[in-house]
Amino acid sequence: MQYLCTKQLSLGGWVYNPGDIIPDFAVLPERAGKLVRSGYISEVGTETVQAIPAGKVKLFTREEVDALISKAVMEAERKREEQLAELQEHAATLGEIEPCVYDGVVQVSVRVSSDGDNGQFMAIPAKAEEIQQVFVLRPIFYDLQLPWLIVAD
């Protein structure tokens, strides 16, 4: 006998959702009665419609499904347009900001000396076009990363 899943449950590693048909071999005979009484499954037959709690499961026609999908798509497109307009407002605001004195210059921090926990750093200004390569040197015995830059002359 086949069963209709009325509440989500897992049987034999398979997850069944409400409305799924459960093959008879998936339900152990000694567990079938308990699952029916607890409302997880119902036997497929004339009582099936009555076994589903009222208001819990609704079947839709193809037209109703198409209408629901088109409504959801229209709502998603409307929300996307609103977000795009908001992004364009923010981009316009960013375009109005005046460039600062250091526009296009990157401050590169370089460690020049270290005595344990305390280290001395030096800032080197460089333009983006002057930086040729960035790499990290990581000695095997240290658990820290040291950035290195090659700057064009």
Backbone as CSV, one residue per row, in Angstrom:
resi,resn,N_x,N_y,N_z,CA_x,CA_y,CA_z,C_x,C_y,C_z
1,MET,0.842,-1.171,0.000,0.000,0.000,0.000,0.896,1.246,0.000
2,GLN,0.512,2.226,-0.775,1.241,3.486,-0.803,0.649,4.437,0.220
3,TYR,1.484,5.434,0.592,1.050,6.414,1.582,1.254,7.817,1.029
4,LEU,0.491,8.745,1.576,0.628,10.157,1.229,1.263,10.859,2.421
5,CYS,2.341,11.600,2.156,3.027,12.331,3.221,2.206,13.579,3.556
6,THR,1.865,13.757,4.845,1.103,14.935,5.265,1.930,15.898,6.102
7,LYS,3.062,15.429,6.669,4.038,16.267,7.374,5.417,15.805,6.924
8,GLN,6.368,16.730,6.853,7.707,16.355,6.402,8.308,15.309,7.332
9,LEU,8.898,14.259,6.724,9.558,13.236,7.509,10.643,12.568,6.687
10,SER,11.536,11.876,7.363,12.637,11.184,6.718,12.469,9.691,6.950
11,LEU,12.511,8.943,5.861,12.384,7.485,5.932,13.481,6.852,5.092
12,GLY,14.313,6.053,5.718,15.355,5.335,4.984,16.314,6.261,4.261
13,GLY,16.591,7.430,4.824,17.529,8.365,4.206,16.901,9.287,3.172
14,TRP,15.626,9.116,2.889,14.918,9.972,1.939,14.022,10.934,2.712
15,VAL,13.972,12.177,2.270,13.103,13.166,2.904,11.837,13.298,2.062
16,TYR,10.702,13.154,2.724,9.412,13.286,2.055,8.728,14.542,2.567
17,ASN,8.161,15.313,1.649,7.454,16.556,1.976,5.957,16.348,1.811
18,PRO,5.139,17.194,2.451,3.688,17.049,2.308,3.266,17.010,0.841
19,GLY,2.449,16.032,0.521,1.977,15.867,-0.849,2.734,14.786,-1.612
20,ASP,3.906,14.357,-1.103,4.684,13.306,-1.767,4.024,11.948,-1.543
21,ILE,4.108,11.102,-2.562,3.636,9.725,-2.439,4.805,8.891,-1.926
22,ILE,4.575,8.148,-0.847,5.616,7.314,-0.239,5.349,5.874,-0.642
23,PRO,6.328,5.220,-1.301,6.108,3.820,-1.685,5.989,2.932,-0.437
24,ASP,5.269,1.816,-0.593,5.001,0.962,0.567,6.263,0.368,1.173
25,PHE,7.302,0.122,0.371,8.522,-0.478,0.918,9.318,0.503,1.785
26,ALA,9.017,1.802,1.716,9.744,2.795,2.498,9.269,2.845,3.948
27,VAL,8.051,2.379,4.214,7.491,2.429,5.564,7.455,1.010,6.128
28,LEU,8.082,0.846,7.288,8.039,-0.463,7.940,6.618,-0.723,8.428
29,PRO,6.118,-1.940,8.224,4.731,-2.239,8.609,4.436,-1.944,10.083
30,GLU,5.393,-2.214,10.970,5.151,-1.971,12.394,5.152,-0.492,12.748
31,ARG,5.664,0.377,11.867,5.686,1.827,12.107,4.550,2.552,11.389
32,ALA,3.925,1.919,10.406,2.905,2.574,9.587,1.741,3.077,10.436
33,GLY,1.239,2.258,11.351,0.105,2.655,12.188,0.427,3.870,13.043
34,LYS,1.606,3.881,13.636,2.022,4.999,14.495,2.152,6.285,13.665
35,LEU,2.731,6.187,12.449,2.880,7.361,11.585,1.527,7.897,11.124
36,VAL,0.577,6.999,10.869,-0.774,7.427,10.471,-1.458,8.134,11.637
37,ARG,-1.379,7.547,12.847,-2.023,8.132,14.023,-1.416,9.500,14.384
38,SER,-0.106,9.668,14.171,0.537,10.943,14.512,0.385,11.982,13.399
39,GLY,-0.226,11.589,12.284,-0.527,12.551,11.228,0.599,12.800,10.239
40,TYR,1.647,11.962,10.224,2.738,12.145,9.281,2.406,11.575,7.908
41,ILE,1.641,10.502,7.873,1.258,9.889,6.602,-0.214,9.512,6.656
42,SER,-0.786,9.302,5.473,-2.130,8.744,5.388,-2.127,7.725,4.267
43,GLU,-3.004,6.762,4.380,-3.074,5.732,3.353,-3.711,6.310,2.104
44,VAL,-3.175,5.938,0.943,-3.738,6.411,-0.320,-4.997,5.609,-0.584
45,GLY,-6.103,6.305,-0.754,-7.390,5.659,-0.977,-8.479,6.702,-0.927
46,THR,-9.683,6.279,-0.613,-10.809,7.208,-0.595,-10.734,8.171,0.582
47,GLU,-10.069,7.769,1.663,-9.978,8.632,2.836,-8.859,9.664,2.723
48,THR,-8.065,9.616,1.684,-6.879,10.463,1.569,-7.229,11.935,1.672
49,VAL,-8.272,12.365,0.995,-8.650,13.769,1.012,-9.059,14.182,2.419
50,GLN,-9.742,13.304,3.152,-10.169,13.622,4.503,-8.998,13.608,5.490
51,ALA,-7.930,12.856,5.202,-6.801,12.742,6.121,-5.948,14.005,6.127
52,ILE,-6.002,14.782,5.076,-5.225,16.018,5.019,-5.959,17.075,5.832
53,PRO,-5.306,17.687,6.815,-5.973,18.702,7.632,-6.454,19.865,6.768
54,ALA,-7.653,20.335,7.075,-8.239,21.429,6.297,-7.372,22.670,6.406
55,GLY,-7.139,23.316,5.278,-6.361,24.550,5.252,-4.862,24.329,5.242
56,LYS,-4.395,23.112,5.401,-2.959,22.848,5.445,-2.381,22.650,4.046
57,VAL,-3.108,21.977,3.179,-2.617,21.688,1.835,-3.667,22.146,0.834
58,LYS,-3.205,22.887,-0.171,-4.123,23.337,-1.210,-3.536,22.967,-2.558
59,LEU,-4.338,22.390,-3.413,-3.900,22.056,-4.755,-4.275,23.204,-5.680
60,PHE,-3.360,23.575,-6.563,-3.571,24.686,-7.492,-3.725,24.165,-8.912
61,THR,-4.515,24.882,-9.700,-4.626,24.562,-11.120,-3.434,25.175,-11.837
62,ARG,-3.226,24.766,-13.073,-2.104,25.293,-13.872,-2.224,26.814,-14.032
63,GLU,-3.448,27.300,-14.246,-3.667,28.741,-14.414,-3.312,29.495,-13.131
64,GLU,-3.697,28.933,-11.979,-3.376,29.578,-10.701,-1.865,29.615,-10.467
65,VAL,-1.178,28.528,-10.806,0.282,28.484,-10.656,0.932,29.513,-11.566
66,ASP,0.482,29.585,-12.825,1.036,30.577,-13.757,0.809,31.996,-13.249
67,ALA,-0.373,32.265,-12.702,-0.661,33.601,-12.175,0.225,33.918,-10.974
68,LEU,0.427,32.952,-10.079,1.286,33.164,-8.914,2.736,33.415,-9.331
69,ILE,3.198,32.655,-10.312,4.575,32.833,-10.788,4.741,34.193,-11.447
70,SER,3.809,34.591,-12.297,3.945,35.890,-12.974,3.877,37.030,-11.967
71,LYS,3.048,36.886,-10.928,2.978,37.907,-9.882,4.312,38.006,-9.137
72,ALA,4.915,36.857,-8.812,6.202,36.849,-8.113,7.306,37.447,-8.975
73,VAL,7.290,37.158,-10.272,8.294,37.710,-11.188,8.133,39.219,-11.294
74,MET,6.907,39.699,-11.407,6.675,41.148,-11.490,7.137,41.846,-10.217
75,GLU,6.877,41.253,-9.062,7.312,41.824,-7.788,8.842,41.858,-7.701
76,ALA,9.498,40.781,-8.146,10.960,40.741,-8.129,11.553,41.791,-9.068
77,GLU,10.949,41.979,-10.250,11.435,42.994,-11.188,11.241,44.403,-10.627
78,ARG,10.113,44.638,-9.963,9.862,45.944,-9.358,10.893,46.232,-8.269
79,LYS,11.160,45.235,-7.432,12.135,45.403,-6.356,13.535,45.643,-6.927
80,ARG,13.861,44.950,-7.999,15.168,45.128,-8.656,15.307,46.546,-9.181
81,GLU,14.245,47.070,-9.805,14.273,48.442,-10.321,14.459,49.454,-9.191
82,GLU,13.798,49.235,-8.054,13.961,50.125,-6.904,15.400,50.104,-6.397
83,GLN,15.984,48.910,-6.305,17.360,48.792,-5.830,18.332,49.433,-6.811
84,LEU,18.086,49.281,-8.105,18.934,49.888,-9.117,18.867,51.414,-9.029
85,ALA,17.673,51.962,-8.829,17.523,53.413,-8.685,18.266,53.909,-7.446
86,GLU,18.189,53.150,-6.351,18.900,53.526,-5.126,20.409,53.504,-5.338
87,LEU,20.896,52.489,-6.046,22.329,52.414,-6.353,22.774,53.594,-7.215
88,GLN,21.955,53.977,-8.178,22.304,55.108,-9.037,22.332,56.407,-8.248
89,GLU,21.447,56.558,-7.261,21.477,57.736,-6.391,22.785,57.795,-5.611
90,HIS,23.196,56.664,-5.064,24.440,56.618,-4.300,25.647,56.881,-5.201
91,ALA,25.621,56.361,-6.417,26.726,56.592,-7.348,26.805,58.072,-7.707
92,ALA,25.676,58.727,-7.871,25.671,60.162,-8.165,26.236,60.944,-6.988
93,THR,25.899,60.527,-5.770,26.431,61.184,-4.573,27.943,61.023,-4.514
94,LEU,28.433,59.837,-4.818,29.881,59.609,-4.807,30.581,60.436,-5.878
95,GLY,29.927,60.633,-7.012,30.516,61.437,-8.088,30.657,62.895,-7.715
96,GLU,29.848,63.380,-6.762,29.892,64.774,-6.346,31.014,65.060,-5.358
97,ILE,31.606,64.025,-4.764,32.674,64.218,-3.784,33.928,64.706,-4.507
98,GLU,34.522,65.766,-3.973,35.717,66.334,-4.592,36.912,65.437,-4.333
99,PRO,37.768,65.263,-5.348,38.963,64.455,-5.139,39.892,65.152,-4.142
100,CYS,40.545,64.368,-3.282,41.430,64.952,-2.282,42.843,65.127,-2.848
101,VAL,43.703,65.729,-2.044,45.070,66.036,-2.474,45.821,64.771,-2.854
102,TYR,45.564,63.675,-2.168,46.303,62.427,-2.391,45.597,61.507,-3.377
103,ASP,44.788,62.055,-4.254,44.035,61.248,-5.213,44.995,60.442,-6.088
104,GLY,44.822,59.134,-6.144,45.657,58.280,-6.975,46.938,57.834,-6.306
105,VAL,47.192,58.274,-5.069,48.420,57.900,-4.374,48.070,56.904,-3.271
106,VAL,48.836,55.833,-3.212,48.643,54.796,-2.212,49.759,54.914,-1.178
107,GLN,49.398,54.847,0.091,50.404,54.837,1.153,50.753,53.379,1.451
108,VAL,52.013,53.006,1.225,52.468,51.640,1.443,53.233,51.600,2.755
109,SER,52.793,50.755,3.698,53.485,50.608,4.976,54.564,49.549,4.841
110,VAL,55.786,49.891,5.260,56.916,48.971,5.191,57.530,48.907,6.582
111,ARG,57.729,47.716,7.089,58.372,47.536,8.390,59.877,47.689,8.196
112,VAL,60.496,48.634,8.915,61.929,48.883,8.766,62.743,48.243,9.872
113,SER,62.193,48.119,11.062,62.924,47.448,12.136,61.924,46.856,13.114
114,SER,62.392,45.848,13.841,61.502,45.192,14.791,62.321,44.653,15.947
115,ASP,61.818,44.834,17.146,62.452,44.231,18.312,61.385,43.463,19.091
116,GLY,61.027,42.310,18.580,60.000,41.488,19.216,58.607,41.938,18.836
117,ASP,57.853,42.425,19.831,56.475,42.835,19.590,56.371,44.224,18.990
118,ASN,57.379,45.060,19.187,57.340,46.435,18.697,58.051,46.529,17.352
119,GLY,57.399,47.149,16.398,58.005,47.318,15.085,57.879,48.747,14.611
120,GLN,58.816,49.186,13.822,58.798,50.538,13.263,58.405,50.425,11.799
121,PHE,57.482,51.274,11.409,56.997,51.259,10.037,57.296,52.580,9.364
122,MET,57.439,52.534,8.059,57.660,53.729,7.258,56.615,53.717,6.139
123,ALA,56.012,54.859,5.864,55.010,54.964,4.800,55.676,55.485,3.537
124,ILE,55.475,54.782,2.439,56.025,55.184,1.148,54.856,55.506,0.235
125,PRO,54.766,56.773,-0.226,53.690,57.095,-1.168,54.037,56.573,-2.566
126,ALA,53.068,55.959,-3.226,53.286,55.453,-4.581,51.988,55.553,-5.357
127,LYS,52.093,55.887,-6.632,50.919,55.894,-7.503,50.658,54.476,-7.986
128,ALA,49.425,54.205,-8.322,49.041,52.861,-8.738,49.851,52.389,-9.937
129,GLU,50.164,53.286,-10.881,50.923,52.867,-12.061,52.390,52.592,-11.742
130,GLU,52.873,53.063,-10.589,54.261,52.807,-10.197,54.435,51.419,-9.574
131,ILE,53.359,50.862,-9.046,53.442,49.549,-8.403,53.369,48.485,-9.482
132,GLN,54.445,47.687,-9.597,54.495,46.661,-10.628,53.981,45.313,-10.130
133,GLN,54.275,45.004,-8.874,53.910,43.685,-8.390,53.777,43.726,-6.871
134,VAL,52.820,42.964,-6.342,52.649,42.804,-4.908,52.742,41.317,-4.621
135,PHE,53.556,40.958,-3.646,53.638,39.558,-3.278,53.836,39.442,-1.783
136,VAL,53.662,38.233,-1.260,53.781,37.978,0.166,54.894,36.972,0.374
137,LEU,55.788,37.289,1.299,56.861,36.381,1.668,56.476,35.760,3.001
138,ARG,56.375,34.474,3.034,55.956,33.799,4.264,56.965,32.710,4.596
139,PRO,57.856,32.980,5.547,58.802,31.941,5.963,58.056,30.754,6.557
140,ILE,58.605,29.576,6.414,57.963,28.361,6.886,57.791,28.378,8.403
141,PHE,58.768,28.901,9.119,58.734,28.837,10.571,58.002,29.997,11.221
142,TYR,57.486,30.964,10.457,56.719,32.067,11.027,55.264,31.942,10.612
143,ASP,54.385,32.367,11.488,52.965,32.359,11.154,52.497,33.794,10.919
144,LEU,53.193,34.507,10.038,52.805,35.866,9.690,53.118,36.099,8.226
145,GLN,52.465,37.081,7.665,52.664,37.401,6.257,53.255,38.805,6.155
146,LEU,54.272,38.940,5.341,54.922,40.239,5.134,54.694,40.660,3.690
147,PRO,53.984,41.759,3.445,53.781,42.205,2.048,55.043,42.872,1.506
148,TRP,55.331,42.639,0.237,56.463,43.239,-0.451,55.979,43.879,-1.734
149,LEU,56.499,45.020,-2.074,56.120,45.726,-3.296,57.364,45.988,-4.127
150,ILE,57.226,45.940,-5.418,58.283,46.365,-6.329,57.799,47.663,-6.951
151,VAL,58.495,48.759,-6.702,58.101,50.063,-7.178,59.031,50.487,-8.303
152,ALA,58.446,50.968,-9.394,59.251,51.405,-10.551,59.995,52.695,-10.211
153,ASP,61.193,52.847,-10.788,61.969,54.073,-10.571,61.511,55.179,-11.494
